């Protein structure tokens, strides 16, 4: 059975917020995020994609089960913490589409969904007239104690899609890591595709 990827805009996503939040918690527990998920935070965070005029999401279904998802919205509608690095570098957020998560349960990877998620988000950005697309990824050292044997970062995959890592564009966000106690600050670096970033 093939994955069925469906698109949702704005409020159309609302009935699927619980499933999307559960996917985020499950997938982001893995290295490199090591996120000890908070369902209440997930509800609040994901609701922003419902409220955003340019909010967009894709969910991948295997039968009736949601097994993957991806989101995006205009950077001007994203949290201020996502906009700040671009404003600080003199880049206009009004030209940029911010890509949120791109997540898939492990047993459904390798079927082309990741590439399709990017294609559909880039198409949505084009419909909105936003020539630049971006996302951020957490920074982890190569010798991190939780790094699994054989772990391969996604850098080459992202580069193959035309994205360029921009070390000057960084944001910090707190979250509680698995096996930890209090929230810890984590640094994420942005990858950019489009005329303003490459």
Buried (B, 14 or more C-beta within 10 A) or exposed (E): EEBEBEBBBBEBBBEBBBBBBBBBBBBBBBBBBBBBBBEEBBEEBBBBBBEBEBBBBBBBBBEEEBBBBBBBBBBBBBEEEBBBBBEEEEBEBEBBBBBBBBBBBEEBEEBEBBEBBBEBBBEBBEEBEBBBBBBBBBEBEEEEEEBEEEEEEBEEEBEEBBBBEBEEBBBEBEBBBBEEEEEEEBEBBBBBBBEBBE
